[in-house]
Amino acid sequence: MLVCHKTSSTKNPTEQICIASSAVADHLNKHGDYLGTCGSTYTCGGSSAAPINNGDLIDGYSIGLKPNLLVYPNPFSSSTNLMFSVPEDQKVSVEVFTLTGQKLATVFNDVLVANQALIMGFNPDNYSYGTFVVRMVTEKGGTLQTSIIRIRN
């Protein structure tokens, strides 16, 4: 996961670092950092890391006033992660489609607790390479959509 890390330097007060997704909550809690970029393009593990808005946090942190959806890595070759969150408890549906509108998978369809990000893996083994669409719909009327690209190794 891409994190904007606060340093103790006045000359360079932040730096972008990559950390394991399992360590994000603990890292944010200890350092006061935030997810996403510090203002420039950066890659994590050789793949572009799609930033989320500054202040978007996981596991009990404030995420703002609207739902969030992040896909990483993107592009990917075998599997990718979908991380999503909502500002208040509500039913959420996250689905993956082809560009022609064929539904490939329902990744999540349940109530999501406010201010907690859920990370779900997506592995399109039975589908060809190319571009897919991830759509997140909330019961409170929010809809987010993003494209993901599966590439050959």
Secondary structure as UniProt FT lines:
FT   STRAND          2..6
FT   STRAND          14..18
FT   HELIX           21..23
FT   HELIX           24..31
FT   STRAND          34..35
FT   STRAND          43..44
FT   TURN            45..46
FT   STRAND          47..48
FT   TURN            54..55
FT   STRAND          68..72
FT   STRAND          80..85
FT   STRAND          90..98
FT   TURN            99..100
FT   STRAND          103..112
FT   TURN            114..115
FT   STRAND          118..122
FT   TURN            125..126
FT   STRAND          130..138
FT   TURN            139..140
FT   STRAND          143..150
//
